[in-house]
Amino acid sequence: MGILDTIGNIVAGQLIDVIEWTDTTRNTIVHKYDMKGKEIMNGAQLTVREGQVAIFVSEGQLADVFEAGRYELKTANMPVLTALKAWKYGFNSPFKCDVYFVNVRQFTDCKWGTQNPVMMRDAEFGMIRLRAFGNYSFRIADPKAFLLECFSTGKTFTVEDIEGQIKRTVVSSLSDAIAESKIPALDLAANYDELGQYVQAAVTPKISSLGLQLTSVVIENVSLPQNVEEAMDRRTSMGVLGDMTQYTQYQAAEAMRESANNPGGSMGAGMGMGAGMAMGQIMANTLGQQAAPAAQAPQTAPAGGFCASCGQPLPAGAKFCPSCGAKQNAGAVCPACGQAVDAGAKFCPSCGQKL
């Protein structure tokens, strides 16, 4: 091997003929291609995969942007860099340039949540505090703007480096959405989709200057304080119970059963006695209420008394029974109860009616 071949191999080892990046992560937004001190040769091959964009930066200035595809680097497809490098008639020598690969696919399932409760005024509960959480998705809409506004001189930029900014903007917009919509707290669950769309539309203009686009906002839950939820549970329980009298009877019966299953201790005996007395009182009231409609008012004696033969009521002054035709003897039957009485009796021996 001659000295010229050796020099040629050394020079070739200092040139880059293939530029590409395979993303092995799920959260890398920007990756700076490692040149390792080498230069890009004329006609080098650039491969940009789907979901990526390659951006050339020359001496701190953004140059050409390459979308998905395979390129042979020449002056024809590098107009900005050609102007920056003053390649008026094309270039034949290697050159130095930084290459950044930007992921433009969607980054999904990013979590957001209220770090502190959000105060709001509700028509039914008054002043309440709400907590909410969910997820969102975003993508890089303008890679050049993102590099200028967010990326520094580092080698990589990940989702964790920007999600804090997006999360705070989402929470702020959601607070405004809930306050402005005046949706009652009990109806918020029925409006999760509408609130999510409102937040997405409100946040997108705020982050567009950073080259970002919010593609979706999902509200998974909006929760009330624990004491408010407990009060709601009690109100719901009362509605389910319905008749409180029947529920009280059921509770007393349950207390008696529990007392019978746990007979030990004076406290248990006292509770059992109290439950028994309460149950007895409830049963007495219930039986009294059931027996009251069944009680019949005392019968009023008919105007003509009762027939001595068949016992049917008689009209006033009747001498014969209209039911059986028997002749009536006014002194033989009590006009109040219809029982037979002895002739000359002044009081009925059965009911005490004065004759």
PyMOL commands that set and color helices and strands:
alter all, ss='L'
color gray80, all
select helices_A, chain A and resi 3-13+75-77+79-85+143-149+159-161+163-181+185-210+226-241+244-261+266-294
alter helices_A, ss='H'
color red, helices_A
select strands_A, chain A and resi 15-19+28-32+39-48+52-58+61-66+69-72+98-103+107-113+118-122+126-140+156-158+212-223
alter strands_A, ss='S'
color yellow, strands_A
deselect
rebuild
show_as cartoon
